């Protein structure tokens, strides 16, 4: 995955789009911080078809009785 500064991305947008179409993902940064990701349309369509975890659970057929009881004990003892 290639990192590109915003200024460079503006100047080389056509090349970045062509690279994305070939499967080369680019992270666009602004002031050193990641701000956007450029991916090709094929990758975008693939990612859009991935169902959410909630949707997977909803269609799983699980019922409340199928799940173990939730542990409500404190994770750790700390003094605040």
MMTF fields as JSON, N, C-alpha, C and O atoms, coordinates in Angstrom:
{
  "mmtfVersion": "1.0.0",
  "mmtfProducer": "UNKNOWN",
  "numBonds": 319,
  "numAtoms": 320,
  "numGroups": 80,
  "numChains": 1,
  "numModels": 1,
  "chainsPerModel": [1],
  "groupsPerChain": [80],
  "chainIdList": ["A"],
  "bondAtomList": [4, 2, 8, 6, 12, 10, 16, 14, 20, 18, 24, 22, 28, 26, 32, 30, 36, 34, 40, 38, 44, 42, 48, 46, 52, 50, 56, 54, 60, 58, 64, 62, 68, 66, 72, 70, 76, 74, 80, 78, 84, 82, 88, 86, 92, 90, 96, 94, 100, 98, 104, 102, 108, 106, 112, 110, 116, 114, 120, 118, 124, 122, 128, 126, 132, 130, 136, 134, 140, 138, 144, 142, 148, 146, 152, 150, 156, 154, 160, 158, 164, 162, 168, 166, 172, 170, 176, 174, 180, 178, 184, 182, 188, 186, 192, 190, 196, 194, 200, 198, 204, 202, 208, 206, 212, 210, 216, 214, 220, 218, 224, 222, 228, 226, 232, 230, 236, 234, 240, 238, 244, 242, 248, 246, 252, 250, 256, 254, 260, 258, 264, 262, 268, 266, 272, 270, 276, 274, 280, 278, 284, 282, 288, 286, 292, 290, 296, 294, 300, 298, 304, 302, 308, 306, 312, 310, 316, 314],
  "bondOrderList": [1, 1, 1, 1, 1, 1, 1, 1, 1, 1, 1, 1, 1, 1, 1, 1, 1, 1, 1, 1, 1, 1, 1, 1, 1, 1, 1, 1, 1, 1, 1, 1, 1, 1, 1, 1, 1, 1, 1, 1, 1, 1, 1, 1, 1, 1, 1, 1, 1, 1, 1, 1, 1, 1, 1, 1, 1, 1, 1, 1, 1, 1, 1, 1, 1, 1, 1, 1, 1, 1, 1, 1, 1, 1, 1, 1, 1, 1, 1],
  "groupList": [{"groupName": "UNK", "atomNameList": ["N", "CA", "C", "O"], "elementList": ["N", "C", "C", "O"], "formalChargeList": [0, 0, 0, 0], "bondAtomList": [1, 0, 2, 1, 3, 2], "bondOrderList": [1, 1, 2], "singleLetterCode": "X", "chemCompType": "L-PEPTIDE LINKING"}],
  "groupTypeList": [0, 0, 0, 0, 0, 0, 0, 0, 0, 0, 0, 0, 0, 0, 0, 0, 0, 0, 0, 0, 0, 0, 0, 0, 0, 0, 0, 0, 0, 0, 0, 0, 0, 0, 0, 0, 0, 0, 0, 0, 0, 0, 0, 0, 0, 0, 0, 0, 0, 0, 0, 0, 0, 0, 0, 0, 0, 0, 0, 0, 0, 0, 0, 0, 0, 0, 0, 0, 0, 0, 0, 0, 0, 0, 0, 0, 0, 0, 0, 0],
  "groupIdList": [1, 2, 3, 4, 5, 6, 7, 8, 9, 10, 11, 12, 13, 14, 15, 16, 17, 18, 19, 20, 21, 22, 23, 24, 25, 26, 27, 28, 29, 30, 31, 32, 33, 34, 35, 36, 37, 38, 39, 40, 41, 42, 43, 44, 45, 46, 47, 48, 49, 50, 51, 52, 53, 54, 55, 56, 57, 58, 59, 60, 61, 62, 63, 64, 65, 66, 67, 68, 69, 70, 71, 72, 73, 74, 75, 76, 77, 78, 79, 80],
  "secStructList": [7, 3, 3, 3, 3, 2, 2, 2, 2, 2, 2, 6, 2, 2, 2, 2, 2, 2, 2, 2, 2, 6, 6, 7, 7, 3, 3, 3, 3, 3, 6, 6, 3, 3, 3, 3, 3, 3, 7, 7, 2, 2, 2, 2, 2, 2, 2, 2, 6, 1, 7, 7, 2, 2, 2, 2, 2, 2, 6, 1, 7, 7, 7, 4, 4, 4, 1, 7, 7, 7, 7, 7, 1, 7, 1, 7, 7, 7, 7, 7],
  "xCoordList": [0.849, 0.0, 0.896, 1.807, 0.628, 1.454, 0.881, -0.335, 1.741, 1.311, 1.689, 2.817, 0.721, 0.924, 0.425, -0.673, 1.235, 0.792, -0.288, -0.288, -1.189, -2.302, -1.82, -2.396, -0.795, -0.263, 0.179, -0.095, 0.869, 1.316, 0.115, 0.1, -0.883, -2.079, -2.81, -3.305, -2.875, -3.52, -2.769, -3.377, -1.454, -0.639, -0.636, -0.486, -0.799, -0.689, -1.977, -1.934, -3.114, -4.388, -4.625, -5.065, -4.346, -4.573, -3.767, -4.291, -2.512, -1.664, -2.165, -2.129, -2.631, -3.157, -4.433, -4.634, -5.29, -6.526, -6.196, -6.799, -5.264, -4.858, -4.279, -4.568, -3.469, -2.914, -4.004, -3.962, -4.978, -6.091, -6.875, -7.312, -7.056, -7.775, -7.031, -7.639, -5.714, -4.891, -4.718, -4.012, -5.368, -5.295, -4.305, -4.086, -3.704, -2.734, -3.457, -3.888, -3.586, -4.258, -3.317, -2.117, -3.85, -3.051, -3.715, -4.92, -2.906, -3.369, -2.962, -1.79, -3.921, -3.64, -3.533, -4.441, -2.418, -2.164, -2.208, -1.963, -2.526, -2.508, -1.806, -2.255, -0.708, 0.116, 0.555, 0.602, 0.875, 1.392, 0.342, 0.679, -0.925, -1.995, -2.792, -3.146, -3.081, -3.901, -5.292, -5.92, -5.773, -7.077, -8.034, -9.25, -7.505, -8.374, -7.627, -6.4, -8.398, -7.824, -8.419, -9.631, -7.559, -7.997, -7.886, -6.796, -9.036, -9.061, -9.77, -10.543, -9.497, -10.136, -11.596, -12.018, -12.347, -13.768, -14.02, -14.962, -13.207, -13.383, -13.24, -14.032, -12.232, -12.027, -13.176, -13.639, -13.631, -14.755, -16.007, -16.689, -16.304, -17.476, -17.348, -18.331, -16.143, -15.918, -16.155, -16.794, -15.651, -15.811, -17.262, -17.699, -17.998, -19.408, -20.275, -21.339, -19.842, -20.629, -20.386, -21.089, -19.417, -19.137, -20.23, -20.413, -20.964, -22.054, -21.515, -20.406, -22.306, -21.913, -22.04, -22.769, -21.344, -21.408, -22.828, -23.31, -23.491, -24.866, -25.802, -26.668, -25.621, -26.455, -26.18, -27.109, -24.917, -24.588, -25.248, -25.769, -25.224, -25.879, -27.387, -28.006, -27.973, -29.42, -29.898, -30.979, -29.125, -29.541, -28.993, -29.223, -28.267, -27.635, -28.617, -28.322, -29.773, -30.733, -30.496, -31.197, -29.517, -29.251, -30.405, -30.994, -30.706, -31.688, -30.978, -29.852, -31.63, -31.001, -30.552, -29.517, -31.295, -30.937, -29.684, -29.059, -29.302, -28.11, -26.817, -25.743, -26.921, -25.735, -25.454, -26.386, -24.168, -23.839, -24.187, -24.259, -24.405, -24.71, -23.521, -22.364, -23.825, -22.782, -22.12, -22.794, -20.802, -20.04, -20.035, -19.449, -20.68, -20.778, -19.76, -19.807, -18.835, -17.834, -16.857, -16.686, -16.226, -15.259, -14.077, -13.646, -13.567, -12.446, -11.165, -10.351, -10.99, -9.804, -10.08, -10.907, -9.381, -9.531, -8.485, -7.282, -8.961, -8.058, -8.623, -9.837, -7.738, -8.141, -8.106, -7.106, -9.197, -9.249, -9.173, -9.203],
  "yCoordList": [-1.168, 0.0, 1.234, 1.362, 2.108, 3.304, 4.475, 4.668, 5.257, 6.481, 7.676, 7.785, 8.575, 9.736, 10.97, 10.966, 12.034, 13.286, 13.91, 13.72, 14.643, 15.243, 16.091, 16.03, 16.86, 17.715, 16.863, 17.201, 15.749, 14.855, 14.165, 13.977, 13.79, 13.127, 14.048, 13.597, 15.331, 16.282, 16.356, 16.415, 16.352, 16.485, 15.207, 15.269, 14.056, 12.779, 11.967, 10.737, 12.641, 11.947, 10.912, 9.801, 11.25, 10.31, 9.026, 7.929, 9.154, 7.98, 7.16, 5.93, 7.831, 7.117, 6.352, 5.228, 6.964, 6.303, 5.088, 4.029, 5.224, 4.081, 2.966, 1.791, 3.328, 2.327, 1.631, 0.415, 2.393, 1.818, 0.848, -0.199, 1.184, 0.296, -1.023, -2.043, -0.997, -2.208, -2.923, -3.928, -2.402, -3.062, -2.448, -3.005, -1.331, -0.668, 0.349, 1.397, 0.047, 0.931, 2.046, 1.821, 3.236, 4.377, 5.028, 5.277, 5.297, 6.053, 7.499, 7.788, 8.407, 9.832, 10.474, 10.368, 11.138, 11.762, 13.28, 13.848, 13.919, 15.374, 15.722, 15.342, 16.443, 16.796, 15.552, 15.544, 14.497, 13.27, 12.319, 11.221, 12.72, 11.882, 11.252, 11.948, 9.952, 9.326, 9.949, 10.101, 10.308, 10.973, 10.249, 10.353, 9.516, 8.837, 7.657, 7.573, 6.749, 5.6, 5.551, 5.664, 5.382, 5.27, 3.809, 3.239, 3.208, 1.817, 1.749, 2.638, 0.693, 0.496, 0.083, -0.346, 0.218, -0.092, -1.568, -1.885, -2.469, -3.897, -4.179, -4.925, -3.582, -3.77, -3.156, -3.743, -1.991, -1.33, -2.203, -2.376, -2.746, -3.611, -4.866, -5.324, -5.422, -6.595, -6.26, -7.029, -5.135, -4.728, -4.403, -4.625, -3.885, -3.548, -4.78, -4.697, -5.899, -7.12, -7.877, -8.85, -7.466, -8.14, -7.769, -6.591, -8.767, -8.451, -8.003, -8.366, -7.219, -6.77, -7.92, -8.879, -7.831, -8.855, -8.974, -10.078, -7.847, -7.855, -8.593, -9.353, -8.363, -9.048, -10.551, -11.35, -10.941, -12.367, -13.014, -14.126, -12.317, -12.856, -12.959, -13.927, -11.97, -11.957, -13.135, -13.668, -13.546, -14.644, -15.998, -17.01, -16.023, -17.265, -18.277, -19.471, -17.818, -18.735, -18.967, -19.764, -18.28, -18.418, -17.821, -16.811, -18.46, -17.924, -17.582, -18.021, -16.8, -16.356, -17.537, -17.456, -18.616, -19.793, -20.485, -21.253, -20.232, -20.845, -20.207, -20.798, -19.021, -18.283, -18.542, -18.674, -18.616, -18.801, -17.532, -16.448, -17.665, -16.461, -15.508, -15.929, -14.238, -13.216, -13.086, -13.056, -13.008, -12.829, -11.342, -10.539, -10.979, -9.564, -9.172, -8.054, -10.078, -9.739, -8.707, -8.587, -7.973, -6.946, -7.597, -8.694, -6.908, -7.443, -7.451, -8.367, -6.431, -6.366, -5.405, -4.499, -5.619, -4.742, -3.629, -3.891, -2.386, -1.246, -0.179, -0.043, 0.556, 1.66, 2.941, 3.264, 3.647, 4.911, 6.091, 7.239],
  "zCoordList": [0.0, 0.0, 0.0, 0.819, -0.905, -1.104, -0.312, -0.29, 0.339, 1.019, 0.162, -0.318, -0.024, -0.887, -0.16, 0.397, -0.162, 0.431, -0.46, -1.676, 0.151, -0.567, -1.746, -2.833, -1.539, -2.617, -3.817, -4.969, -3.519, -4.585, -5.248, -6.465, -4.449, -4.988, -5.968, -7.0, -5.64, -6.557, -7.883, -8.952, -7.799, -9.004, -9.842, -11.062, -9.199, -9.899, -9.827, -9.795, -9.803, -9.646, -10.735, -10.439, -11.975, -13.079, -12.875, -13.068, -12.49, -12.268, -11.084, -11.123, -10.032, -8.871, -9.216, -8.755, -10.025, -10.447, -11.311, -11.138, -12.221, -13.048, -12.179, -12.403, -11.195, -10.282, -9.482, -9.299, -9.007, -8.25, -9.116, -8.637, -10.38, -11.293, -11.489, -11.815, -11.289, -11.414, -10.073, -9.988, -9.022, -7.718, -6.747, -5.671, -7.085, -6.216, -5.329, -5.809, -4.068, -3.129, -2.691, -2.534, -2.497, -2.053, -0.842, -0.834, 0.171, 1.335, 1.114, 0.873, 1.194, 1.003, 2.373, 3.198, 2.602, 3.898, 3.778, 2.714, 4.898, 4.987, 6.286, 7.367, 6.175, 7.336, 8.103, 9.333, 7.346, 7.937, 8.489, 8.931, 8.472, 9.012, 7.868, 6.916, 7.941, 6.902, 6.88, 7.928, 5.706, 5.58, 4.645, 4.808, 3.668, 2.707, 2.103, 2.17, 1.512, 0.822, -0.579, -0.759, -1.551, -2.935, -3.347, -3.37, -3.675, -4.121, -5.46, -5.817, -6.185, -7.47, -7.311, -6.238, -8.379, -8.349, -8.038, -7.311, -8.569, -8.284, -6.793, -6.217, -6.173, -4.731, -3.938, -2.96, -4.351, -3.677, -3.729, -2.718, -4.892, -5.031, -4.177, -3.595, -4.1, -3.259, -1.79, -1.07, -1.353, 0.043, 0.385, 1.514, -0.571, -0.324, -0.128, 0.485, -0.631, -0.522, 0.772, 1.045, 1.575, 2.837, 3.829, 4.133, 4.341, 5.272, 6.627, 7.018, 7.327, 8.657, 9.646, 9.394, 10.753, 11.794, 12.33, 12.581, 12.503, 12.989, 12.038, 12.471, 10.744, 9.755, 9.77, 9.651, 9.915, 9.995, 11.207, 11.117, 12.338, 13.527, 13.338, 13.779, 12.688, 12.501, 11.662, 11.912, 10.685, 9.815, 10.266, 9.604, 11.395, 11.835, 12.399, 12.433, 12.839, 13.436, 14.918, 15.542, 15.484, 16.918, 17.719, 17.334, 18.827, 19.753, 21.044, 21.277, 21.879, 23.124, 23.976, 24.637, 23.973, 24.764, 24.237, 24.968, 22.988, 22.398, 22.904, 22.791, 23.453, 23.893, 25.364, 26.158, 25.74, 27.161, 27.936, 27.356, 29.251, 30.032, 30.029, 30.007, 30.051, 30.021, 31.383, 32.413, 31.38, 32.612, 32.953, 32.227, 34.048, 34.424, 35.486, 35.999, 35.826, 36.828, 36.272, 35.059, 37.17, 36.783, 36.067, 36.421, 35.064, 34.323, 35.146, 35.031, 35.974, 36.834, 37.97, 37.861, 39.046, 40.204, 40.121, 40.114, 40.059, 40.057, 40.983, 41.133, 41.585, 42.433, 41.613, 40.972, 41.648, 40.909, 41.852, 41.407]
}
